Structures are given as C-alpha cells and as structure tokens.
C-alpha cells in the first residue's frame, strides 16, 4: 500500500482545493497517471500517481487539503482493505471509513461541484444556488463566483448581525453599522498577491531607477515581424528578448539571493511577465529568453494571455523566473515602480508608448517613447549598475534590427 500525499506545489499557499478526481474510486492506476486536480491560488495542477495500485480516495471533491496530507491510498489489489482513517477535512460525516463523501450540497441533484472557497463567497454574498448552477460548469471555482458578483445588479444591503453586535458593544451608532454591501472580499489569488507584496516590502530594501526609451524604430520593426512571423509581436516581446540578452554581462540582475553575502547565478534568462485580463494577476515565465527566437517568445506571450482568460495556468508555468517584467500599458501611465519578488534581485517595468514632439535640427519631429523602470535590491545591486543595465537595454531597443533578429 502506498499513501498518496498532497505535494507542495508552490511556496505561497498553505492549502489547496481538491477540484476533481481524475480516476474513479477503486480504479487501477499506473505510476505517472494523472489522478487528481488541485487548485492553488494561481493555478490548477494535475497530480500524478506515485506508484501502481488501486485507488482508494479519502477526500471529497471540493474540500481543502494541505501539503503532506494523505488524500488517497494506492492498494496492491482491489481486495486489500484500506487502513482505517479518521475523517478528512471537508469530507462530511457518515459512510464507510476512507470512502469519499458527496461533494454537492444537500438536495442538489445537478452533480455540480462547488469548491470550498467558492461556497464561502456564495454564502457571504447570499447568491442563489440556481444562479450558480445556471453557469453550466461541472466545477464552480471562486473565480466563477466573482464573475457572477461582477455581473449582478446591486441589491439592497443585508445587515450583518455580527457587525451590528460589534457596533453595539463599542457604542457606535447603529445607523453606521457594517453590512455586506460595504465589504469587498479579496479573491484567493489577490490574498496571495498581498502576502507576497507585504513580504517584499518587509524584507527587501528596494531602490528604483527609470529611463525613457525611443521606441519608434522598434515598434516599426515589431509591426513588420508581426506580418512576417504571423504572430503578435509588440514592445513587451521586444523587451523580454532584449533583457534576456543581458544575462552574461549582468549576472547579478538574474541571480537568486542566497544565505549570506552571495547570490546564485542563473543558468538561463528566465523572464516572468505579468498578465492580468481581469481574473487576477499571473506571472508566467518565458524560458531562456536570451537564446530563443523572437517568434517563440511571442508565441509564449500569446499563449499566456489565452491561458489567463481561462484561468488554467499550471504551477510549472509560474515558477522559476529569474527576473520579472511588469507591464503597465494603459494610456497615460508615465512610469511604474514594480515589486521585487522574494527570490529575485530586481524587476523591470514597462509603460505604454506615448507620442512626443522633439527638436530635430532646425525643425521638429514626432517620436514614440516608453519608460523602462528598474526596481532592485540595494543589497546586491547599486545605482550605477542599474543605470548601466537600463542603458544597455535602451541601446538594444533603440537599435533593434541587429540585436532582436540575430536569433530569429
């Protein structure tokens, strides 16, 4: 018999949601077969069987689980009795030991699975289950409920009894008591983002430098490459490629801070790029950006945007970034200060191109400029190094033909 324990999928979450079993209870599975779908704050991950055996599920779909928790066993044969277990979190009561309990609410015959975070949000906002089931999805996640909340029309406020009790205790005027309409619940993904930001601000003494870049020529090249490569190429793709090419000259900018006065050198320039299409912030990673053709990098970013729309990132898509590029492409943004993520020494930011009129000899000319910012951990990188890094990046972008097409 082999115990199937929840693996640690990332460093940010202390619990996950068991979204769906991919193998039936009592089914014979092989080592490496995907058997369960777990949802983290950022991704949905298929987890594989660690050995051959007959699956005995111990946790219901929709329940939360923690890294290291036993959620199933793999028996040598279907006749082997499962070891006696205590009731697992979220599985409900009753039934045989080790047998997963029904994950749908009492009286529901639709077969729809509602994850625990989704159910919390449903109950907090008093959403009718009929509206939830009307989504027509087999598994209802928190993001689906947030979608409903964003679409529904404002409804009369429902008094919060607990808040009213607090008001009475503290002597506050009852007319100013809290109600549900006054509170905005952060999504699970946003809560994890908040934790990372707080940790960054607490642990990393960051400095910031910004530089304006003339992107007139590189934007023209991007348009030509979009037609030639038949994939979308824009300024973000160019910056990823250009930044990746600086690994050898500026290894500290891609290094991982280590214990003591040293940092681990990165073997490849793996660049994380922010993607936010309204369903939370994700930072998938472009691998080996310095050595791969621009067409492949552009394909990666197109794929990331599509994946963000469906919320189907895997943890492996989001892990391993050596440097981060944060995109701030709304019109009117002049510059943005990115967060240096724990485990990295710096982060780049990029604004949308803007039109400028500049003097050109006796006359004037119109050009496109963008601001590239660099936030950096001052324990590892000094201001002069930051300025030189940005200067090299600007040179690459302002003379793009040779640099950006040498590898495709």
C-alpha positions, -999 to 999 in steps of 0.1 A, spaced: 0 0 0 12 35 -9 0 66 8 -8 94 -17 1 127 -1 -5 162 -14 27 176 -28 40 211 -22 30 229 -54 44 264 -45 58 285 -17 29 308 -13 -1 286 -4 -6 267 28 -37 249 14 -52 239 -19 -87 229 -32 -93 193 -44 -112 203 -75 -117 169 -92 -107 133 -90 -94 122 -124 -97 85 -116 -126 66 -100 -125 51 -66 -114 15 -69 -98 21 -103 -65 6 -111 -39 33 -120 -4 32 -132 27 51 -119 26 86 -135 -12 86 -144 -29 119 -135 -53 111 -107 -64 144 -91 -68 181 -100 -57 205 -73 -64 243 -74 -38 267 -59 -43 304 -56 -28 309 -90 -31 277 -110 -48 243 -115 -25 214 -113 -28 177 -123 -11 155 -98 1 121 -108 1 87 -91 34 80 -73 31 42 -79 9 15 -95 -21 4 -75 -59 5 -69 -70 40 -59 -89 45 -27 -100 81 -23 -100 96 12 -111 132 5 -142 146 -13 -141 168 -43 -144 205 -33 -126 200 0 -94 219 11 -62 200 17 -27 208 29 8 198 16 17 165 31 -19 155 38 -29 119 29 -59 122 5 -58 87 -11 -41 53 -9 -29 30 -37 -36 -6 -27 -19 -37 -41 -53 -51 -52 -89 -42 -51 -94 -69 -24 -69 -53 0 -89 -35 27 -79 2 32 -64 11 65 -88 27 89 -87 65 87 -100 95 106 -125 118 89 -107 140 65 -114 178 63 -143 187 41 -155 151 36 -186 154 57 -198 127 81 -212 92 78 -204 65 53 -176 39 54 -141 47 66 -120 61 38 -149 65 15 -153 100 -1 -185 117 7 -208 136 -16 -194 170 -26 -226 186 -37 -250 204 -12 -280 186 3 -309 184 -21 -287 192 -52 -290 166 -79 -272 185 -106 -238 169 -100 -221 203 -99 -190 205 -77 -186 238 -57 -152 243 -42 -149 254 -6 -136 290 -14 -164 294 -39 -190 283 -14 -177 307 12 -181 336 -13 -216 323 -23 -227 323 14 -211 356 22 -230 374 -6 -262 354 -5 -261 342 -41 -289 319 -50 -275 285 -60 -298 284 -90 -277 312 -105 -245 293 -97 -258 261 -114 -270 282 -144 -233 288 -153 -234 253 -167 -200 243 -154 -191 210 -138 -168 226 -112 -176 260 -97 -145 278 -85 -141 311 -66 -133 329 -99 -167 318 -113 -185 333 -83 -165 365 -86 -177 366 -122 -213 364 -110 -207 391 -85 -193 414 -111 -223 408 -134 -252 411 -110 -270 443 -103 -267 460 -69 -292 446 -44 -305 460 -11 -280 457 17 -284 429 41 -275 438 77 -245 419 91 -256 407 126 -220 402 138 -210 438 128 -242 451 144 -232 434 177 -197 449 175 -213 483 169 -235 479 200 -205 467 221 -183 497 210 -211 522 213 -211 531 176 -243 545 161 -265 516 148 -272 536 117 -235 533 107 -233 495 113 -215 474 87 -234 455 61 -224 431 33 -225 458 7 -197 477 24 -172 449 23 -152 437 -8 -138 403 -3 -104 397 -18 -101 367 -41 -78 339 -31 -53 349 -57 -53 385 -46 -48 374 -10 -16 355 -21 -5 386 -40 -10 407 -9 11 383 11 40 384 -14 39 422 -16 39 425 22 69 401 23 87 421 -4 82 454 14 92 439 47 124 420 36 138 438 5 154 472 6 145 482 -29 156 512 -49 142 524 -83 156 540 -115 137 548 -147 148 556 -182 130 569 -212 135 549 -244 128 560 -280 108 530 -293 98 545 -327 121 521 -347 114 490 -326 77 495 -329 80 497 -367 101 465 -367 75 448 -344 48 456 -370 69 441 -398 77 410 -377 40 405 -368 32 402 -405 63 381 -413 61 357 -384 23 356 -384 21 361 -346 17 392 -325 49 409 -318 48 441 -297 70 461 -273 67 436 -244 80 408 -266 110 430 -277 118 439 -241 117 403 -230 141 394 -258 164 424 -251 165 418 -214 173 381 -218 203 390 -239 219 409 -209 224 378 -187 261 373 -194 270 409 -188 248 415 -158 245 381 -140 236 397 -106 203 410 -121 192 375 -128 206 359 -97 188 343 -67 197 358 -33 212 332 -11 221 330 26 250 353 35 267 378 12 262 359 -21 237 351 -48 232 320 -70 240 326 -107 212 318 -132 219 294 -160 194 309 -183 175 342 -185 140 331 -175 118 362 -176 85 363 -158 59 386 -174 28 399 -157 -6 390 -173 -38 404 -159 -70 401 -180 -93 408 -151 -92 374 -135 -62 380 -112 -25 387 -116 -4 359 -130 33 359 -138 41 331 -162 77 326 -172 94 328 -207 122 303 -205 157 311 -218 147 344 -233 182 353 -244 188 323 -266 153 316 -281 140 332 -313 117 361 -310 89 342 -327 89 316 -299 89 343 -273 60 360 -290 42 326 -292 47 322 -254 31 355 -246 1 349 -268 -4 316 -251 -1 332 -217 -29 357 -225 -52 329 -237 -44 308 -206 -51 338 -183 -86 341 -199 -95 305 -189 -75 306 -156 -59 273 -164 -22 280 -156 -1 252 -142 23 258 -114 52 250 -137 42 279 -159 46 303 -130 78 291 -113 114 297 -118 115 333 -130 150 349 -127 137 385 -134 102 399 -137 88 423 -163 57 441 -152 35 456 -179 17 489 -173 2 495 -208 -28 517 -201 -26 551 -218 -14 579 -197 9 559 -173 42 578 -172 62 553 -151 55 525 -126 76 511 -97 74 472 -98 77 450 -67 109 430 -64 96 395 -57 113 374 -30 139 351 -46 149 377 -72 172 408 -71 153 431 -94 122 437 -116 116 457 -147 85 478 -155 73 490 -190 48 517 -198 27 521 -230 44 541 -258 34 577 -259 39 604 -285 65 632 -280 74 661 -302 112 667 -301 135 692 -318 152 678 -348 178 702 -362 161 734 -372 127 717 -371 107 693 -350 100 656 -352 75 632 -337 86 601 -319 73 573 -297 88 569 -262 82 545 -234 96 544 -198 115 513 -186 119 512 -149 141 490 -127 134 483 -90 164 465 -75 175 450 -42 201 475 -30 219 448 -10 230 432 -43 228 460 -70 240 496 -68 227 526 -87 255 528 -112 250 491 -121 212 498 -125 219 527 -148 243 507 -169 218 478 -172 190 502 -183 214 519 -207 222 486 -224 185 478 -226 178 511 -242 206 507 -267 192 473 -277 157 487 -281 167 519 -300 189 499 -325 168 468 -327 174 452 -361 207 435 -353 200 426 -317 165 414 -320 167 394 -352 201 377 -347 183 347 -333 151 349 -353 
